């Protein structure tokens, strides 16, 4: 007969088996629950990826790979051109600005076409040697429209804001297509300015989506969505960073600059703003490109490019006593190489008084 120790040992074994069976049941239940969780998470991930693809398709936050290849040819270069402060549909009367300028819709169209023509000419005719330009990065720097933020603009503009958007959507789409036909690939980054806002005072909330610049960018990107040669980067914020080869460009309109420049002109307040933006990991950059100031400053070696305004000298500049400089109507052009960064910078002259007939 088994003794008492055998009996106790048997009971302990049975107890262990029972515990193992209970644990096995619990593990099966946990495994089934985990499988359901995985299935749910997989479905959520798939839905998120779909939403992300839609978001990237509409806002294009990810620049294309060709902008910063891992092993680009040393002889290759990417052109960068900036178009900003066009103030489309503003009217400037020559008799009110000492006959140094005239601006209306017809002249603005001619200056846009000349911007396209001169950008192509700079890349095709002014750069020699074994340099292969592999594409164009086009910066749209805001204040594309005149806007109606002041009563005098509402009264004197060529048309209503809705008319302006409808007309210039087609004009900009045509300009981009022409540039794409020459360069083969075009990446467009666009930020909004202060003139396109729908409120009298500037706001921080919904700054981008409540702006007619943004509406034009979105309309043109929709119009050209089937052209796979063109990619877009339209941020929800006031700034965006574009990496061209190994050079990081920060594109922002420039109206966030605060404080007077004194004897240093616009440099001190702009450089103060740039210092703050460089300190932020999200906006760290090598060269900041801004508009707003209607003065052309091509200083990429100092980390700054300030764009001119194709609109030119206006009544506000005249009554404020600002100096007239023909080059301040020019736009910015650069060539970026993988080895040396910006190697060429030049103005794009958009004004041809004889062709414009005034």
C-alpha positions in Angstrom: 0.0 0.0 0.0 1.2 3.6 -0.7 2.3 5.4 2.4 1.2 8.9 3.4 4.2 10.6 1.7 3.2 9.1 -1.6 -0.3 10.3 -1.2 0.8 13.8 -0.4 3.2 13.8 -3.4 0.4 12.7 -5.6 -1.9 15.4 -4.4 0.7 18.0 -5.1 1.2 16.7 -8.6 -2.5 16.8 -9.2 -2.6 20.3 -7.9 0.3 21.3 -10.2 -1.5 19.8 -13.2 -4.7 21.6 -12.3 -2.8 24.9 -12.1 -1.1 24.3 -15.4 -4.4 23.5 -17.0 -5.9 26.7 -15.6 -2.9 28.7 -16.8 -3.2 27.1 -20.2 -6.8 28.1 -20.4 -5.9 31.7 -19.4 -3.1 31.8 -21.9 -5.4 30.6 -24.7 -7.9 33.4 -23.7 -5.1 36.0 -23.6 -3.8 34.7 -27.0 -7.2 35.0 -28.5 -7.6 38.5 -27.1 -4.1 39.4 -28.3 -5.0 38.2 -31.8 -8.1 40.3 -31.8 -6.1 43.3 -30.6 -3.6 42.7 -33.4 -6.4 42.5 -35.9 -7.9 45.7 -34.6 -4.6 47.5 -34.5 -3.7 46.2 -38.0 -7.0 47.6 -39.3 -6.3 50.9 -37.5 -2.8 51.0 -39.0 -4.1 50.4 -42.4 -6.8 53.1 -42.0 -4.1 55.5 -40.7 -1.8 54.7 -43.7 -4.7 55.5 -46.0 -5.4 58.7 -44.2 -1.7 59.6 -44.3 -1.5 58.9 -48.0 -4.5 61.1 -48.6 -3.0 63.8 -46.4 0.4 63.6 -48.2 -1.3 63.6 -51.6 -3.2 66.8 -50.7 -0.6 68.6 -48.6 2.6 66.9 -49.9 4.6 67.3 -46.7 7.3 64.9 -47.9 9.7 66.2 -50.5 10.6 63.9 -53.3 13.7 61.7 -53.1 15.4 63.3 -56.1 15.9 66.5 -54.0 18.4 64.8 -51.8 19.8 61.6 -53.3 22.2 59.6 -51.1 24.7 59.3 -53.9 24.1 62.2 -56.4 26.5 63.0 -59.2 29.1 65.6 -58.2 28.4 67.4 -61.6 24.7 67.6 -60.9 22.8 70.6 -59.6 19.2 71.6 -58.7 17.9 75.0 -59.5 16.0 77.0 -56.9 13.7 79.9 -57.9 11.6 82.0 -55.6 8.4 83.8 -56.6 6.7 86.0 -53.9 5.0 89.3 -53.3 3.4 89.4 -56.7 0.3 91.1 -55.2 -1.8 90.0 -58.1 -4.7 92.3 -59.1 -3.3 95.3 -57.3 -3.4 98.4 -59.4 -0.5 100.9 -59.3 -1.0 104.1 -61.3 2.2 105.6 -62.7 1.1 109.2 -62.1 0.9 108.4 -58.4 4.4 107.0 -58.1 6.5 109.5 -60.1 6.2 107.5 -63.3 8.7 104.8 -62.1 6.2 102.0 -62.2 2.8 100.8 -63.4 1.0 97.6 -62.4 -2.3 96.0 -63.2 -3.4 92.5 -64.2 -2.1 92.7 -67.8 1.3 93.8 -66.6 1.4 91.2 -63.8 0.8 88.5 -66.4 3.7 89.8 -68.5 6.0 89.8 -65.4 4.9 86.3 -64.4 5.7 85.1 -68.0 9.1 86.9 -67.8 9.8 85.3 -64.5 9.3 81.9 -66.1 11.3 82.8 -69.2 14.3 84.3 -67.3 14.4 81.4 -64.9 14.7 79.0 -67.8 17.3 81.3 -69.4 19.4 81.5 -66.3 19.6 77.7 -66.1 20.0 77.1 -69.8 22.2 80.0 -71.0 24.1 81.4 -68.0 25.5 78.2 -66.5 28.3 76.6 -68.5 30.5 73.5 -68.0 29.6 69.9 -67.3 26.7 70.7 -64.9 23.6 68.7 -65.2 20.5 70.5 -63.7 18.3 67.6 -62.5 15.2 69.6 -61.5 13.8 72.8 -60.1 12.6 73.7 -56.6 10.1 76.5 -56.8 9.4 78.5 -53.6 6.1 80.4 -53.5 6.7 82.9 -50.7 3.3 84.4 -50.1 1.6 87.7 -50.7 0.7 86.3 -54.1 -2.5 88.3 -54.1 -3.2 92.0 -53.3 -5.9 91.1 -50.9 -8.5 93.3 -49.3 -7.0 93.8 -45.9 -7.1 97.6 -46.4 -10.1 99.6 -47.7 -8.0 101.3 -50.4 -7.1 97.9 -51.8 -10.7 96.7 -51.8 -11.6 99.9 -53.7 -8.8 99.8 -56.2 -8.0 96.2 -56.9 -8.6 94.8 -60.4 -11.4 92.5 -59.2 -12.9 90.8 -56.1 -10.8 88.2 -54.2 -12.8 85.4 -55.8 -12.2 86.8 -59.2 -8.5 87.0 -58.4 -8.3 83.4 -57.2 -10.1 82.1 -60.3 -8.0 84.1 -62.8 -4.6 83.5 -61.2 -5.1 79.9 -60.5 -5.0 79.3 -64.3 -2.1 81.6 -64.8 0.1 80.0 -62.1 -0.8 76.5 -63.4 0.4 77.5 -66.9 3.6 79.0 -65.5 4.4 75.8 -63.5 3.7 73.6 -66.5 6.1 75.6 -68.7 8.8 75.4 -66.0 8.2 71.6 -65.7 8.5 71.1 -69.5 12.0 72.6 -69.3 13.3 71.2 -66.0 11.6 67.8 -66.2 10.9 67.7 -62.4 9.6 70.5 -60.2 9.0 70.5 -56.5 6.9 73.4 -55.2 6.9 74.6 -51.6 4.3 77.3 -50.8 3.7 79.4 -47.6 1.1 82.1 -47.1 1.7 85.8 -46.7 -0.1 88.5 -44.7 -2.0 90.1 -47.7 -4.0 87.0 -48.5 -5.7 86.8 -45.1 -9.5 87.3 -44.9 -9.3 89.3 -41.7 -8.3 92.9 -41.1 -5.8 92.0 -38.4 -3.3 89.2 -38.6 -4.2 86.1 -36.7 -2.3 83.0 -35.6 -5.2 80.5 -35.5 -6.0 79.1 -38.9 -3.4 81.4 -40.5 -2.8 79.1 -43.4 -6.3 77.7 -44.3 -8.0 81.1 -44.0 -5.7 82.7 -46.6 -6.2 83.1 -50.3 -2.6 82.2 -51.1 -3.3 78.8 -49.7 -6.5 78.5 -51.8 -4.6 79.3 -55.0 -1.9 76.7 -54.1 -4.5 74.0 -53.4 -6.4 74.9 -56.5 -3.3 74.7 -58.7 -2.1 71.5 -57.1 -5.6 70.0 -57.8 -5.5 71.2 -61.4 -2.1 69.6 -62.0 -2.5 66.5 -59.8 -2.2 64.1 -62.8 1.2 65.5 -63.7 3.6 63.2 -61.9 6.6 65.4 -62.6 5.3 68.0 -60.1 5.2 67.5 -56.3 3.9 69.9 -53.7 4.7 70.9 -50.2 2.0 73.1 -48.7 2.5 73.2 -44.9 -0.2 73.9 -42.3 2.3 76.2 -40.5 3.8 79.5 -41.4 7.2 77.9 -42.2 8.5 74.9 -44.1 11.9 73.3 -44.5 13.1 71.9 -47.9 16.3 70.0 -48.1 18.0 70.4 -51.5 21.0 68.0 -51.7 22.6 68.7 -48.3 21.4 72.3 -47.9 18.4 73.0 -45.8 16.2 75.9 -46.8 13.6 77.5 -44.5 10.8 79.2 -46.4 8.7 81.7 -44.5 7.0 84.8 -45.6 8.8 87.3 -43.4 6.0 89.2 -41.7 6.9 87.7 -38.3 10.0 89.9 -38.1 9.6 92.3 -35.3 11.5 95.4 -34.3 13.2 98.2 -36.2 16.5 97.8 -37.9 18.0 101.2 -37.2 21.2 101.9 -39.0 21.5 98.2 -39.9 18.3 98.4 -42.0 16.3 95.2 -42.2 19.2 92.9 -41.2 19.1 93.1 -37.4 15.4 92.2 -36.9 15.5 89.5 -39.7 18.6 87.9 -38.2 17.1 87.9 -34.7 14.1 86.0 -36.1 16.4 83.6 -38.0 18.4 82.9 -34.8 15.1 81.9 -33.0 14.1 79.7 -35.9 17.5 78.0 -36.1 17.3 77.1 -32.4 14.1 75.2 -33.0 14.8 71.6 -34.2 11.7 71.8 -36.4 12.9 74.8 -38.3 16.7 74.4 -38.2 18.2 75.4 -41.5 21.2 76.6 -43.5 19.5 79.4 -45.5 16.3 81.3 -44.8 14.3 82.5 -47.7 11.7 85.2 -47.1 9.7 87.8 -48.9 7.5 90.6 -47.5 10.2 93.3 -47.4 10.2 94.0 -51.2 13.9 94.3 -51.2 16.2 91.9 -53.0 19.0 90.5 -50.8 21.0 87.6 -52.2 23.3 86.5 -49.4 23.1 82.7 -49.3 26.7 82.6 -47.9 25.4 84.5 -44.9 22.4 82.2 -44.7 19.8 84.7 -45.9 17.8 85.4 -49.1 15.2 88.2 -49.1 13.1 88.3 -52.2 12.0 91.3 -54.2 8.5 92.1 -55.4 7.5 91.9 -59.1 4.8 94.5 -58.3 7.5 97.1 -57.8 7.3 100.5 -56.2 3.8 101.5 -55.2 1.9 104.4 -53.7 2.6 103.3 -50.1 6.4 103.2 -50.9 6.1 106.7 -52.5 4.2 108.3 -49.7 6.5 106.7 -47.1 9.6 108.1 -48.7 11.2 104.7 -49.5 14.0 104.7 -52.0 13.3 103.3 -55.5 15.7 100.5 -56.6 15.0 98.7 -59.9 16.6 95.4 -58.6 14.0 95.2 -55.8 11.5 94.0 -58.4 13.7 91.0 -59.1 13.2 87.5 -57.8 15.8 85.0 -56.5 17.6 82.2 -58.5 20.1 79.7 -57.1 21.9 76.6 -58.1 22.6 74.0 -55.4 25.2 71.3 -55.8 25.7 68.2 -53.6 29.4 69.1 -53.0 29.3 72.8 -52.3 25.7 73.8 -51.6 24.7 77.1 -53.3 27.3 77.8 -55.9 25.4 80.3 -58.0 22.9 83.0 -57.0 21.4 85.6 -59.4 18.4 88.0 -59.7 15.5 87.1 -62.0 14.6 90.4 -63.6 10.8 90.4 -64.3 10.2 93.9 -65.5 10.5 94.9 -69.1 9.1 98.4 -69.5 9.2 98.5 -73.3 7.3 95.1 -73.6 4.8 96.3 -71.0 4.1 99.4 -73.0 4.3 102.2 -70.5 
